[in-house]
Amino acid sequence: MRRFFEKFTSHFILIVISLLSIFPFIWLISTSLKGAGENIFAYPPTIIPNDFTFDNYIGVWKKVNFMAYFWNSMIVAGATVILNLVLSSLAAYPLARMNFAGKKITFFAVLATIMIPFQAIMLPVYLITIKLNMMDTVNNFMGYLGLVLPFAVSAFGIFLMRQAFLAIPKEMEEAAIVDGCNVFQMFWKVIIPMVKPSLAVLAIFTFIGSWGEFLWPSIVLTKESMYTLPVGVNNLQGMFSANWRFIAAGSILSTIPILIFFLAMQKYFISGENEGAVKG
């Protein structure tokens, strides 16, 4: 009985916390599905719309260049994820497996940058971006570079991949060398396939962060045709005089790619691929 009470209490607390966490999202969906004749600020509030409609989604799609915002976000987020996976892995492998002078100092210096918020270095990064002409005023390609390169690698990614490489038995690398692999072949064909769960975690965190980034694109972008989804959705507030139904619909549409990407990568979260790879 005591064990049942403990489980019931813990599950009840978790359910309450979960409901509190997802309530804003539920409210956003409810607002996006309410028609123009329904007061979205009515008290007591109604979660299930009385005037159910999809006109808000259709209206947002027609009134703004939503697909352009979507493809801009896809290009920026996709390039950021790829660069993070490649550069973080290449930077983490020497820190995990190779011995060189200043290895520990280098690792701790990289790790220390996690404590520096982006807002603290935003001004010098912006000045560097201007000096290198990575602005959309030059052309769209340079504009994309200005959005991607400041986030092309992260200390979190390096730390995560280093820990993943440390978990791989050294016997796997020795066996690969005996079979005739050089360092690059061993890294690409043996080590990387064994850290897929960590790569998936890094990809998901990077994609979510890049997709939802608002501050940096709103600073460096000058052309509306280059807007990413967060900047474009924020632009709805001024364009429609705070039409919260359209804003809610645009926000819901912008979260769909994140959910799809997470569901596609979720299976790689289950680790254990290395179990039994080396006999004790």
PATORGU-963963 format. One line per 10 residues: number of its first residue (from 0); for each residue x, y, z of N, C-alpha, C, O, CB. Coordinates in steps of 0.05 Angstrom, whole numbers. Glycine has a CB too. Example, Ala and Ser with C-alpha at 12.3 -4.5 7.8 and 13.67 -1.06 7.14 Angstrom:
0> 264 -114 156 246 -90 156 264 -66 156 285 -66 169 226 -89 181; 257 -45 142 273 -21 143 258 1 157 268 23 161 282 -12 114
This chain:
0> 17 -24 0 0 0 0 17 25 0 11 45 -14 -19 0 24; 39 25 16 56 48 17 69 53 -10 72 75 -20 77 44 38; 78 30 -23 91 33 -49 71 44 -70 78 60 -87 102 6 -59; 46 35 -68 25 45 -87 21 75 -83 18 90 -102 -1 29 -83; 20 83 -57 16 112 -51 39 128 -62 35 150 -72 13 116 -21; 64 118 -59 87 133 -69 86 136 -99 92 157 -110 113 119 -60; 79 114 -113 77 115 -142 55 133 -151 58 149 -170 73 87 -154; 32 132 -137 10 149 -144 17 178 -141 10 195 -158 -15 142 -127; 30 185 -119 38 212 -114 58 223 -135 54 245 -145 51 215 -86; 78 207 -141 98 215 -161 85 218 -188 92 237 -203 121 195 -162
10> 68 200 -196 55 202 -222 36 226 -223 34 239 -244 39 176 -228; 22 231 -201 4 254 -200 19 280 -203 11 297 -218 -12 254 -174; 42 282 -189 58 306 -192 68 310 -220 68 332 -231 81 305 -172; 77 288 -232 88 289 -260 66 297 -279 71 313 -298 100 263 -268; 42 287 -275 19 293 -293 12 323 -291 8 336 -311 -5 276 -287; 12 333 -266 5 361 -262 26 379 -275 19 399 -288 3 368 -232; 52 373 -271 73 388 -283 72 387 -313 76 408 -326 101 378 -273; 65 364 -324 63 361 -353 40 378 -364 43 391 -385 58 332 -361; 18 378 -350 -5 394 -359 1 424 -358 -6 439 -376 -30 388 -342; 15 432 -337 23 461 -335 42 468 -357 42 491 -367 35 466 -307
20> 59 449 -365 79 455 -385 67 457 -413 75 474 -429 101 433 -386; 47 440 -419 36 440 -446 11 458 -448 0 462 -470 28 412 -454; 2 469 -425 -22 486 -427 -19 510 -446 -38 515 -461 -29 496 -399; 3 525 -445 6 547 -465 4 538 -494 -8 552 -510 33 561 -461; 14 514 -500 12 503 -527 -17 496 -534 -26 502 -556 30 479 -530; -31 484 -514 -59 478 -519 -76 503 -523 -93 504 -540 -70 462 -495; -69 524 -507 -83 549 -510 -78 562 -537 -95 574 -549 -75 569 -487; -53 559 -547 -46 570 -573 -62 556 -595 -71 569 -613 -15 566 -578; -64 529 -593 -80 514 -613 -109 523 -611 -122 527 -632 -78 484 -608; -120 526 -587 -148 534 -584 -152 562 -596 -172 566 -610 -155 534 -555
30> -134 580 -592 -137 607 -603 -136 607 -633 -151 622 -646 -115 626 -592; -119 590 -644 -116 589 -674 -140 578 -687 -144 581 -711 -91 573 -681; -157 563 -672 -180 550 -684 -206 565 -678 -228 555 -686 -183 521 -674; -205 588 -665 -229 603 -659 -235 623 -681 -218 636 -692 -226 618 -632; -261 624 -688 -270 643 -709 -270 672 -700 -267 678 -676 -297 634 -719; -276 689 -720 -275 718 -714 -298 726 -695 -295 746 -681 -277 734 -739; -319 711 -694 -342 718 -677 -339 709 -648 -357 715 -632 -366 706 -688; -317 696 -641 -313 686 -614 -292 703 -600 -271 708 -611 -305 656 -614; -298 711 -576 -280 727 -560 -258 708 -548 -264 691 -531 -295 742 -537; -233 713 -556 -212 695 -546 -203 702 -518 -189 687 -505 -188 697 -565
40> -212 726 -508 -205 735 -481 -229 733 -462 -230 746 -442 -194 763 -481; -248 716 -470 -272 713 -453 -266 700 -426 -247 684 -424 -294 697 -468; -282 708 -406 -278 696 -379 -305 685 -370 -325 699 -371 -267 717 -359; -306 660 -362 -283 641 -360 -274 632 -388 -290 631 -407 -291 616 -343; -248 626 -390 -237 619 -416 -248 592 -426 -255 574 -411 -207 618 -415; -249 590 -453 -258 565 -465 -235 552 -481 -223 565 -498 -283 570 -484; -230 527 -474 -208 513 -488 -218 502 -515 -205 505 -536 -197 490 -471; -243 490 -515 -254 480 -539 -269 502 -554 -288 513 -542 -274 456 -533; -261 509 -578 -274 532 -592 -304 527 -597 -312 505 -605 -259 537 -619; -319 548 -593 -348 546 -600 -352 551 -630 -370 540 -642 -364 566 -584
50> -335 568 -641 -336 574 -670 -311 563 -683 -292 577 -688 -338 606 -675; -312 536 -687 -288 522 -697 -284 528 -727 -302 526 -743 -292 491 -693; -258 536 -734 -252 542 -761 -222 540 -767 -206 543 -749 -262 571 -768; -216 534 -792 -188 534 -801 -181 559 -817 -160 560 -830 -183 509 -818; -199 578 -817 -195 603 -833 -170 618 -825 -157 631 -841 -219 621 -831; -162 616 -799 -139 631 -790 -113 620 -803 -96 635 -811 -136 629 -760; -112 594 -807 -89 581 -820 -88 589 -849 -67 595 -861 -89 551 -817; -112 588 -862 -113 596 -890 -107 625 -894 -93 633 -913 -142 590 -901; -116 642 -875 -111 671 -876 -81 677 -874 -71 694 -889 -126 685 -855; -68 664 -855 -39 669 -852 -24 660 -877 -6 674 -886 -28 654 -827
60> -32 637 -888 -18 626 -911 -21 645 -935 -2 647 -952 -29 599 -918; -44 658 -937 -49 676 -960 -38 704 -957 -29 716 -976 -79 677 -966; -39 714 -932 -32 742 -927 -2 747 -927 7 769 -934 -44 750 -901; 14 728 -919 43 732 -917 57 711 -934 45 690 -942 53 730 -888; 82 716 -941 97 697 -957 108 675 -938 132 673 -933 121 712 -972; 90 659 -929 96 639 -908 116 618 -918 134 610 -903 71 625 -898; 114 610 -943 132 590 -954 160 600 -956 179 585 -952 122 580 -981; 163 626 -962 190 638 -964 203 638 -936 227 631 -933 189 666 -975; 188 645 -915 198 644 -888 206 616 -881 227 611 -868 177 655 -869; 189 597 -888 194 568 -882 220 559 -895 236 546 -881 170 551 -891
70> 224 564 -920 248 555 -934 273 569 -924 294 557 -922 246 559 -964; 270 594 -917 293 608 -904 301 594 -878 325 590 -873 287 637 -899; 281 588 -862 287 574 -836 299 546 -841 317 538 -827 262 572 -819; 289 532 -862 299 505 -868 328 507 -877 344 490 -868 282 492 -890; 335 526 -893 362 529 -903 381 535 -880 402 523 -877 364 551 -924; 373 554 -863 390 563 -841 393 540 -820 415 534 -812 378 588 -827; 370 528 -812 371 507 -792 386 482 -803 401 470 -788 343 499 -784; 381 475 -828 394 452 -840 424 455 -841 439 437 -834 383 446 -867; 433 479 -851 462 484 -853 475 485 -825 497 476 -821 467 510 -868; 461 497 -806 471 498 -779 475 471 -766 495 465 -753 453 515 -761
80> 455 453 -771 457 426 -760 480 411 -772 496 398 -758 430 410 -765; 482 412 -799 504 397 -813 531 407 -803 549 391 -797 501 401 -843; 535 433 -802 561 444 -794 567 437 -765 590 431 -758 561 474 -797; 547 437 -748 551 430 -720 559 401 -717 577 394 -701 526 435 -703; 546 383 -731 553 355 -730 581 350 -739 596 335 -727 533 338 -746; 589 362 -762 615 358 -773 637 370 -756 656 357 -748 617 369 -802; 634 396 -750 655 411 -736 658 402 -707 680 400 -697 650 441 -738; 635 397 -694 637 388 -666 650 361 -664 665 356 -645 608 387 -654; 644 343 -683 656 316 -683 686 318 -688 702 305 -675 643 298 -703; 694 334 -708 722 337 -714 738 350 -691 761 344 -687 725 354 -740
90> 725 369 -677 739 382 -655 740 364 -630 759 365 -615 725 408 -648; 719 348 -626 717 331 -602 735 307 -603 746 298 -583 689 322 -598; 740 296 -627 755 271 -629 784 274 -619 793 257 -603 755 261 -658; 799 295 -627 826 298 -616 826 302 -586 844 293 -572 840 321 -630; 805 316 -576 804 321 -547 798 296 -531 804 294 -508 783 342 -541; 786 276 -545 779 251 -531 800 230 -535 805 214 -516 753 241 -542; 814 229 -558 831 206 -564 860 212 -568 877 195 -564 820 193 -589; 867 237 -575 895 243 -581 908 258 -558 895 271 -542 896 261 -607; 934 254 -556 950 268 -536 967 290 -549 982 284 -567 968 248 -520; 964 314 -539 979 337 -549 982 357 -527 967 357 -508 966 349 -575
100> 1002 374 -530 1008 395 -510 984 414 -507 974 424 -527 1034 410 -517; 976 419 -483 954 438 -478 927 426 -482 908 441 -486 957 462 -495; 924 400 -482 899 387 -487 878 394 -467 856 402 -473 902 357 -488; 885 392 -441 866 398 -420 859 428 -419 835 435 -415 878 390 -393; 879 444 -423 873 473 -424 854 480 -446 836 496 -443 900 490 -427; 859 468 -470 841 473 -493 813 465 -487 794 479 -493 852 459 -517; 810 441 -475 783 431 -469 769 448 -449 745 455 -453 785 402 -458; 782 456 -427 770 473 -407 764 501 -418 744 514 -410 788 475 -382; 780 511 -437 775 537 -449 750 535 -466 733 553 -466 799 546 -466; 747 513 -481 723 510 -497 698 507 -479 677 519 -484 725 485 -515
110> 701 492 -457 679 487 -439 671 513 -425 647 517 -419 687 466 -418; 690 531 -420 684 556 -406 667 574 -423 652 591 -412 710 570 -399; 668 572 -449 652 589 -466 622 584 -463 605 601 -471 660 586 -495; 614 561 -452 586 555 -447 574 576 -428 550 582 -430 582 527 -436; 590 586 -410 580 605 -390 577 634 -401 567 651 -387 599 606 -366; 586 638 -425 585 665 -437 559 667 -454 557 653 -475 610 671 -455; 540 683 -447 515 685 -463 521 699 -489 539 715 -492 494 701 -448; 505 691 -509 509 702 -536 506 733 -536 519 747 -552 490 690 -556; 488 743 -519 484 772 -518 509 787 -511 512 810 -518 461 778 -498; 527 774 -496 552 787 -487 571 791 -510 587 809 -510 565 772 -465
120> 570 773 -530 589 775 -553 574 782 -579 586 782 -600 603 748 -557; 549 789 -576 533 795 -600 543 819 -616 544 818 -640 504 800 -592; 551 840 -602 561 864 -615 587 859 -631 587 865 -655 566 886 -595; 608 847 -619 631 841 -636 626 821 -659 637 824 -680 653 829 -618; 608 802 -654 601 783 -676 587 798 -698 591 793 -722 583 760 -665; 570 817 -691 556 833 -711 575 850 -727 573 853 -752 534 851 -698; 595 862 -713 615 879 -727 632 862 -746 638 870 -768 633 893 -707; 639 838 -737 654 819 -755 638 811 -779 648 810 -801 663 794 -739; 612 806 -774 594 799 -797 593 822 -817 592 816 -841 566 793 -786; 592 846 -808 591 869 -826 617 872 -842 617 876 -866 585 895 -811
130> 640 869 -827 666 871 -840 670 850 -861 683 855 -881 688 869 -819; 659 826 -857 662 804 -877 640 805 -898 639 787 -915 662 778 -862; 624 826 -897 602 829 -917 583 806 -917 571 799 -938 614 832 -945; 579 793 -894 559 771 -893 532 782 -885 521 776 -864 569 750 -872; 521 798 -903 495 811 -899 478 806 -923 488 803 -945 499 841 -893; 452 807 -919 434 802 -942 432 826 -960 421 825 -982 406 796 -932; 444 849 -952 446 872 -970 466 867 -993 464 879 -1014 455 897 -955; 485 848 -989 504 840 -1010 490 821 -1029 487 828 -1053 529 827 -998; 482 799 -1020 465 780 -1035 453 760 -1015 461 759 -991 481 765 -1058; 435 743 -1024 422 724 -1007 441 703 -995 439 696 -972 400 710 -1021
140> 460 694 -1011 480 674 -1002 496 685 -978 500 671 -958 498 666 -1024; 505 710 -980 521 722 -958 503 726 -934 512 725 -911 533 748 -967; 477 731 -939 458 734 -917 455 708 -901 454 708 -877 432 743 -927; 454 686 -916 452 660 -903 477 654 -887 476 643 -865 447 637 -924; 500 661 -898 525 657 -884 526 673 -858 535 663 -837 550 665 -901; 515 697 -858 514 713 -834 496 701 -813 500 706 -789 505 741 -841; 476 686 -821 458 674 -802 469 647 -791 463 640 -769 431 669 -815; 484 633 -808 493 606 -801 520 605 -786 522 592 -765 495 588 -826; 540 619 -797 567 616 -787 571 623 -757 586 609 -744 585 633 -802; 557 643 -746 560 648 -717 551 625 -699 559 623 -676 545 673 -709
150> 536 606 -710 526 583 -695 535 557 -707 522 536 -702 495 584 -693; 556 557 -723 565 534 -737 577 513 -719 578 489 -727 585 541 -758; 586 520 -696 597 501 -677 592 512 -649 590 536 -645 628 496 -681; 589 493 -630 582 502 -603 599 486 -582 607 463 -588 552 499 -597; 604 498 -559 619 484 -538 603 461 -528 614 440 -521 625 504 -515; 576 463 -527 559 441 -519 563 417 -537 565 394 -528 530 449 -517; 563 422 -564 567 401 -583 593 387 -580 595 362 -582 564 412 -611; 614 403 -576 641 391 -573 642 374 -547 653 352 -548 663 413 -571; 631 384 -526 631 369 -501 615 343 -503 623 322 -494 619 386 -478; 591 345 -516 574 322 -519 588 300 -536 587 277 -528 548 329 -533
160> 600 308 -558 613 288 -575 639 277 -562 645 254 -566 620 301 -602; 653 294 -547 677 284 -533 669 261 -513 682 241 -512 691 307 -518; 647 266 -499 638 245 -480 630 220 -494 634 198 -484 616 256 -463; 618 223 -518 610 200 -533 634 184 -543 634 159 -542 592 208 -557; 655 198 -552 679 185 -562 694 171 -539 705 149 -543 698 205 -575; 693 183 -515 707 170 -492 694 144 -484 707 127 -472 707 189 -469; 668 141 -490 654 117 -483 660 93 -501 652 70 -495 624 122 -482; 673 98 -524 679 77 -543 705 63 -534 725 76 -529 682 88 -572; 704 36 -532 729 22 -525 752 26 -545 747 27 -569 723 -8 -523; 775 30 -534 798 35 -552 805 10 -569 817 13 -590 823 42 -535
170> 796 -13 -560 800 -37 -576 787 -35 -604 797 -48 -622 790 -61 -561; 765 -20 -606 752 -17 -632 771 -3 -652 772 -11 -675 726 -2 -629; 785 18 -642 803 33 -659 827 16 -666 837 16 -689 812 59 -646; 837 1 -647 861 -16 -652 854 -38 -672 870 -45 -689 870 -29 -626; 829 -49 -670 821 -69 -689 819 -57 -717 826 -70 -737 795 -82 -681; 809 -33 -719 806 -19 -745 834 -14 -758 837 -17 -782 791 7 -742; 853 -6 -741 880 -1 -751 893 -27 -761 906 -28 -782 898 12 -730; 889 -49 -746 899 -75 -754 887 -83 -781 901 -96 -797 893 -96 -733; 862 -76 -786 849 -83 -811 857 -66 -834 848 -70 -857 819 -82 -808; 874 -46 -829 885 -29 -850 873 -2 -854 877 11 -874 883 -44 -875
180> 857 6 -835 844 33 -837 864 55 -829 879 51 -810 818 34 -819; 863 77 -843 878 100 -834 860 116 -814 838 107 -808 886 119 -858; 871 138 -804 857 152 -783 830 162 -792 810 160 -778 874 176 -773; 829 173 -817 803 184 -827 783 162 -831 760 164 -824 807 200 -853; 792 139 -843 773 117 -847 763 106 -821 740 99 -819 787 95 -864; 781 104 -801 772 94 -775 752 113 -763 732 104 -751 796 92 -756; 756 139 -765 738 159 -754 711 158 -768 690 159 -755 750 188 -757; 711 156 -794 686 158 -810 670 132 -811 646 133 -809 693 167 -838; 685 110 -814 671 84 -818 667 68 -792 649 51 -791 686 68 -837; 683 74 -771 681 58 -746 669 75 -723 650 67 -710 708 47 -739
190> 681 98 -719 674 114 -695 647 128 -698 630 127 -681 696 135 -690; 644 142 -721 619 157 -725 594 140 -724 575 148 -711 620 172 -752; 593 116 -737 569 100 -735 562 91 -706 539 85 -700 571 75 -752; 582 91 -689 578 82 -661 568 104 -643 560 99 -620 603 71 -650; 568 129 -652 559 151 -636 534 164 -648 528 188 -644 581 173 -633; 518 149 -663 494 159 -675 474 171 -655 462 192 -660 480 138 -691; 470 158 -632 452 170 -612 460 198 -603 444 216 -601 449 152 -588; 486 202 -599 496 228 -591 494 248 -613 487 271 -609 525 227 -582; 499 239 -638 495 257 -661 466 265 -664 460 288 -671 504 243 -687; 447 246 -658 419 253 -660 411 273 -639 396 292 -645 402 227 -657
200> 422 270 -615 416 289 -593 426 317 -601 412 337 -597 429 280 -567; 450 318 -611 462 344 -619 446 356 -642 441 380 -643 491 340 -627; 438 339 -661 422 349 -684 396 361 -675 388 382 -684 417 327 -704; 382 347 -656 356 357 -647 359 383 -632 344 402 -637 343 336 -629; 378 384 -614 382 409 -598 390 432 -616 380 455 -613 403 405 -576; 407 427 -636 416 448 -654 394 457 -672 390 481 -676 440 438 -671; 378 438 -682 355 445 -700 335 462 -685 325 482 -695 342 420 -711; 328 454 -660 308 469 -645 319 497 -639 304 517 -641 302 454 -618; 344 499 -631 355 525 -625 357 543 -649 351 567 -648 383 522 -613; 366 532 -672 368 548 -696 341 555 -707 337 578 -717 384 532 -717
210> 322 537 -707 295 542 -717 281 564 -702 267 580 -713 278 516 -717; 284 564 -676 271 583 -659 286 609 -654 277 626 -639 264 571 -633; 310 612 -665 326 636 -661 312 660 -672 305 661 -696 354 632 -674; 309 680 -656 295 705 -664 314 729 -663 313 746 -681 271 710 -647; 330 731 -642 345 755 -637 365 761 -659 365 783 -671 360 753 -610; 382 741 -666 403 746 -686 391 751 -714 400 771 -727 421 722 -687; 372 736 -724 361 742 -750 347 770 -751 348 784 -771 341 721 -759; 334 777 -729 321 803 -729 341 826 -730 334 849 -737 303 806 -704; 366 821 -722 387 842 -722 400 844 -749 404 866 -760 407 836 -700; 408 821 -761 424 822 -785 408 823 -811 418 831 -831 442 797 -786
220> 382 815 -810 366 815 -835 354 842 -840 343 855 -821 344 793 -833; 355 850 -865 343 876 -873 321 872 -894 303 889 -897 364 894 -884; 322 850 -908 302 845 -929 281 825 -919 287 805 -907 315 834 -955; 255 832 -924 234 815 -915 234 787 -929 226 768 -917 207 828 -920; 244 786 -953 246 761 -968 265 742 -955 265 718 -961 254 766 -996; 283 751 -937 302 734 -923 293 727 -895 307 713 -881 329 748 -922; 270 736 -886 260 731 -859 258 701 -854 249 686 -872 234 745 -854; 266 693 -830 261 666 -821 233 665 -808 221 686 -803 283 656 -802; 224 641 -801 197 639 -790 192 655 -764 172 669 -761 190 610 -785; 211 654 -744 206 670 -720 203 699 -725 186 713 -714 228 665 -700
230> 220 710 -743 218 738 -750 193 744 -766 180 764 -761 243 747 -766; 186 726 -784 162 730 -800 136 729 -783 118 745 -787 160 709 -822; 135 709 -764 112 707 -747 110 732 -729 88 742 -724 114 682 -729; 132 742 -719 132 766 -703 122 790 -719 110 808 -708 160 772 -691; 128 789 -745 119 811 -762 88 811 -766 77 831 -774 132 808 -789; 75 789 -759 46 788 -761 33 807 -741 12 818 -747 36 760 -756; 46 811 -719 34 828 -698 29 857 -708 8 868 -703 51 828 -673; 49 867 -722 46 894 -733 29 895 -758 14 914 -762 72 907 -738; 31 874 -774 17 873 -799 -14 872 -796 -29 884 -811 26 850 -816; -23 856 -776 -51 852 -772 -62 866 -747 -83 858 -737 -57 823 -772
240> -47 885 -737 -56 900 -713 -62 880 -690 -84 882 -678 -79 918 -719; -44 863 -684 -46 843 -663 -71 825 -666 -87 822 -648 -48 858 -636; -73 814 -690 -94 793 -695 -83 767 -683 -68 752 -695 -100 789 -725; -91 762 -658 -80 740 -643 -87 713 -655 -73 693 -651 -88 741 -615; -109 711 -670 -116 686 -683 -96 679 -704 -87 656 -707 -144 688 -695; -88 699 -720 -68 695 -742 -41 689 -729 -26 672 -739 -67 719 -760; -34 704 -708 -8 700 -695 -7 671 -684 14 658 -686 -4 721 -673; -28 662 -671 -29 635 -660 -27 615 -682 -12 595 -679 -55 631 -644; -41 619 -704 -40 600 -726 -12 599 -738 -1 577 -745 -60 607 -748; 1 622 -741 28 623 -752 48 609 -733 67 596 -742 37 651 -757
250> 44 613 -707 62 600 -688 59 569 -688 79 555 -686 56 610 -659; 34 560 -691 30 531 -692 43 519 -717 55 498 -716 0 524 -692; 39 533 -740 51 523 -765 82 522 -763 95 504 -774 43 541 -788; 93 541 -748 122 542 -746 133 520 -728 157 514 -730 131 569 -736; 117 508 -711 126 487 -694 125 459 -707 137 440 -697 110 487 -668; 110 457 -728 106 430 -741 133 418 -750 137 395 -745 87 433 -765; 151 433 -764 176 421 -772 193 411 -748 207 391 -751 192 441 -787; 192 424 -726 207 415 -702 196 388 -693 212 370 -686 205 436 -679; 170 385 -692 158 360 -684 165 338 -703 171 315 -695 127 363 -681; 164 344 -729 170 323 -749 200 315 -747 206 291 -748 165 334 -778
260> 218 334 -743 246 328 -741 252 312 -716 267 293 -717 263 354 -740; 238 319 -694 243 304 -669 233 275 -672 246 256 -664 228 317 -646; 209 271 -684 198 244 -687 216 228 -706 219 203 -702 170 245 -698; 227 241 -726 244 226 -745 271 217 -732 281 196 -739 251 244 -769; 281 232 -713 306 226 -700 303 212 -674 323 204 -661 322 252 -696; 278 207 -665 274 197 -638 285 169 -634 295 162 -612 244 197 -632; 284 153 -655 293 125 -652 323 123 -645 332 103 -633 288 109 -677; 339 143 -653 367 143 -647 374 150 -619 397 148 -610 382 161 -666; 353 158 -603 358 165 -575 364 139 -559 377 141 -538 334 179 -564; 354 117 -568 359 92 -554 387 83 -560 393 73 -582 338 70 -561
270> 405 85 -540 433 77 -545 436 48 -538 417 33 -534 452 94 -528; 461 39 -537 467 11 -532 478 -3 -555 481 -28 -555 442 -3 -522; 485 12 -576 497 -1 -600 524 -12 -595 534 -30 -609 498 19 -623; 538 -2 -574 565 -12 -568 566 -36 -550 587 -48 -546 581 11 -556; 543 -44 -539 542 -67 -521 549 -93 -536 537 -100 -556 515 -69 -508; 568 -106 -526 577 -131 -538 596 -128 -561 603 -148 -574 553 -146 -547; 604 -103 -567 622 -99 -589 650 -110 -584 663 -120 -602 624 -69 -596; 658 -109 -558 684 -120 -550 679 -140 -527 666 -134 -508 703 -97 -540; 689 -164 -530 687 -184 -510 705 -178 -486 728 -171 -490 692 -212 -521; 696 -182 -462 712 -177 -439 734 -198 -434 749 -196 -415 695 -175 -415
